[in-house]
């Protein structure tokens, strides 16, 4: 059986988007980036939603 890791940027009040639906507030500093890379290194499959994947796809 595989483990599922749910990793999402969440504000203190539990929101994942801004007041107008924008997703531009997470700041990837070194410690968060290192943690994120450590999680993805353990993953076989990564599942992204369209709102996150579309801008990431065009920046590669």
C-alpha positions as YAML, in Angstrom:
chain: A
units: angstrom
residues:
- id: 1
  name: UNK
  ca: [0.00, 0.00, 0.00]
- id: 2
  name: UNK
  ca: [1.22, 3.49, -0.87]
- id: 3
  name: UNK
  ca: [1.12, 6.56, 1.34]
- id: 4
  name: UNK
  ca: [-0.64, 9.74, 0.26]
- id: 5
  name: UNK
  ca: [1.03, 13.02, 1.20]
- id: 6
  name: UNK
  ca: [-1.15, 16.11, 0.99]
- id: 7
  name: UNK
  ca: [1.07, 19.18, 0.73]
- id: 8
  name: UNK
  ca: [-0.54, 22.56, 0.17]
- id: 9
  name: UNK
  ca: [0.35, 26.13, 1.03]
- id: 10
  name: UNK
  ca: [-2.23, 27.29, 3.55]
- id: 11
  name: UNK
  ca: [-2.58, 30.63, 5.28]
- id: 12
  name: UNK
  ca: [-2.97, 30.84, 9.06]
- id: 13
  name: UNK
  ca: [-6.73, 31.17, 8.65]
- id: 14
  name: UNK
  ca: [-6.94, 28.07, 6.42]
- id: 15
  name: UNK
  ca: [-7.19, 29.62, 2.93]
- id: 16
  name: UNK
  ca: [-5.25, 28.46, -0.11]
- id: 17
  name: UNK
  ca: [-6.02, 31.44, -2.32]
- id: 18
  name: UNK
  ca: [-6.24, 35.20, -2.03]
- id: 19
  name: UNK
  ca: [-9.44, 37.22, -1.62]
- id: 20
  name: UNK
  ca: [-9.91, 37.38, -5.41]
- id: 21
  name: UNK
  ca: [-9.03, 33.74, -6.07]
- id: 22
  name: UNK
  ca: [-5.37, 34.47, -6.88]
- id: 23
  name: UNK
  ca: [-2.62, 32.01, -6.01]
- id: 24
  name: UNK
  ca: [0.39, 34.30, -5.82]
- id: 25
  name: UNK
  ca: [1.08, 34.70, -2.12]
- id: 26
  name: UNK
  ca: [3.28, 31.68, -1.20]
- id: 27
  name: UNK
  ca: [6.92, 32.75, -1.00]
- id: 28
  name: UNK
  ca: [9.35, 29.90, -1.56]
- id: 29
  name: UNK
  ca: [12.29, 30.73, 0.68]
- id: 30
  name: UNK
  ca: [15.14, 28.26, 1.15]
- id: 31
  name: UNK
  ca: [13.65, 26.31, 4.08]
- id: 32
  name: UNK
  ca: [10.26, 25.82, 2.42]
- id: 33
  name: UNK
  ca: [11.89, 24.97, -0.88]
- id: 34
  name: UNK
  ca: [14.14, 22.37, 0.79]
- id: 35
  name: UNK
  ca: [11.13, 20.82, 2.55]
- id: 36
  name: UNK
  ca: [9.13, 20.73, -0.68]
- id: 37
  name: UNK
  ca: [11.99, 19.06, -2.56]
- id: 38
  name: UNK
  ca: [12.42, 16.48, 0.20]
- id: 39
  name: UNK
  ca: [8.73, 15.54, -0.10]
- id: 40
  name: UNK
  ca: [8.76, 15.33, -3.89]
- id: 41
  name: UNK
  ca: [11.94, 13.23, -3.85]
- id: 42
  name: UNK
  ca: [9.96, 10.57, -1.94]
- id: 43
  name: UNK
  ca: [7.03, 10.61, -4.37]
- id: 44
  name: UNK
  ca: [6.30, 8.25, -7.25]
- id: 45
  name: UNK
  ca: [3.51, 10.45, -8.61]
- id: 46
  name: UNK
  ca: [2.66, 14.11, -8.12]
- id: 47
  name: UNK
  ca: [-0.85, 15.37, -8.77]
- id: 48
  name: UNK
  ca: [-1.38, 19.06, -9.55]
- id: 49
  name: UNK
  ca: [-4.60, 20.98, -10.09]
- id: 50
  name: UNK
  ca: [-5.06, 23.05, -13.24]
- id: 51
  name: UNK
  ca: [-4.62, 26.41, -11.49]
- id: 52
  name: UNK
  ca: [-1.17, 25.43, -10.20]
- id: 53
  name: UNK
  ca: [-0.05, 23.36, -13.20]
- id: 54
  name: UNK
  ca: [-0.82, 25.86, -15.99]
- id: 55
  name: UNK
  ca: [1.61, 28.60, -14.85]
- id: 56
  name: UNK
  ca: [4.23, 26.05, -13.78]
- id: 57
  name: UNK
  ca: [4.09, 24.35, -17.16]
- id: 58
  name: UNK
  ca: [4.72, 27.58, -19.06]
- id: 59
  name: UNK
  ca: [7.66, 28.58, -16.84]
- id: 60
  name: UNK
  ca: [9.64, 25.37, -17.53]
...
